[in-house]
Amino acid sequence: MTGVPNSDADVGGLDRVFHEPHRLGIMSALCAADGDGLAFNQIKRECGLTDGNLSRHLRTLEDAGAVRIEKTFVSHRPRTTVFITDEGRESFMRYLRQLEDVLRRALESAGAVAEDVHHGATFPLRSDVSASGRV
């Protein structure tokens, strides 16, 4: 995450630490938490993950310096809270900007016009066209 060449960062320059769908969801949830952190079980519910799967993804994010994991006891019960680090937030924002750039280039390379294979008609690829096809 510090700009050191990484063999995992070969998808259009995208950082694979974040590019994995579940980790993308975890980081998005943590960003929405505004630095307050999220309980392990809350992330598990929001992301639809099992305990083991979430633990594995959190370990990857922690090893990359993107999250900090705090284990405490509340009323004699263990509580795991996950916080996004400053470095993690900066790296995730950089990843999102890079992803946006990759998607924009893909749209541009697809051309300004696409063909409807069912009707042989053409239509512009525009970001302001709704799902109904109306502008």
Backbone hydrogen bonds, N-H to C=O, Kabsch-Sander energy under -0.5 kcal/mol:
donor,donor_aa,acceptor,acceptor_aa,energy
9,A,6,N,-1.9
10,D,8,D,-0.9
11,V,14,L,-0.8
12,G,10,D,-1.2
14,L,11,V,-1.8
16,R,14,L,-0.6
18,F,15,D,-1.2
19,H,15,D,-1.7
20,E,16,R,-1.0
24,L,20,E,-2.4
25,G,21,P,-2.0
26,I,22,H,-2.5
27,M,23,R,-2.7
28,S,24,L,-2.1
29,A,25,G,-2.4
30,L,26,I,-2.3
31,C,27,M,-2.3
32,A,28,S,-1.9
33,A,29,A,-0.9
34,D,31,C,-1.4
35,G,30,L,-0.7
36,D,33,A,-1.7
38,L,82,V,-2.4
40,F,80,T,-2.8
43,I,39,A,-2.2
44,K,40,F,-2.6
45,R,41,N,-2.2
46,E,42,Q,-2.8
47,C,43,I,-2.5
48,G,44,K,-1.0
49,L,44,K,-1.8
54,L,50,T,-2.7
55,S,51,D,-2.5
56,R,52,G,-2.1
57,H,53,N,-2.1
58,L,54,L,-2.8
59,R,55,S,-2.2
60,T,56,R,-1.8
61,L,57,H,-2.3
62,E,58,L,-2.8
63,D,59,R,-2.8
64,A,60,T,-1.5
65,G,62,E,-1.5
66,A,61,L,-2.4
67,V,61,L,-0.9
68,R,83,F,-3.0
70,E,68,R,-0.5
70,E,81,T,-3.1
72,T,70,E,-0.6
72,T,79,R,-2.9
74,V,77,R,-3.1
77,R,74,V,-1.3
79,R,72,T,-3.3
81,T,70,E,-2.9
81,T,79,R,-0.5
82,V,38,L,-3.1
83,F,68,R,-2.8
85,T,66,A,-2.4
88,G,65,G,-0.5
89,R,85,T,-2.7
90,E,86,D,-2.4
91,S,87,E,-2.7
92,F,88,G,-2.6
93,M,89,R,-2.5
94,R,90,E,-2.2
95,Y,91,S,-2.4
96,L,92,F,-2.6
97,R,93,M,-2.2
98,Q,94,R,-2.3
99,L,95,Y,-2.9
100,E,96,L,-2.4
101,D,97,R,-2.0
102,V,98,Q,-2.5
103,L,99,L,-2.6
104,R,100,E,-2.4
105,R,101,D,-2.6
106,A,102,V,-2.1
107,L,103,L,-2.3
108,E,104,R,-2.5
109,S,105,R,-2.8
110,A,106,A,-1.4
111,G,108,E,-1.2
114,A,123,F,-2.3
116,D,121,A,-3.8
117,V,115,E,-0.9
120,G,116,D,-2.4
123,F,114,A,-2.0
125,L,112,A,-1.3
126,R,124,P,-1.0
129,V,126,R,-1.0
130,S,128,D,-0.5
130,S,134,R,-3.1
133,G,130,S,-2.0
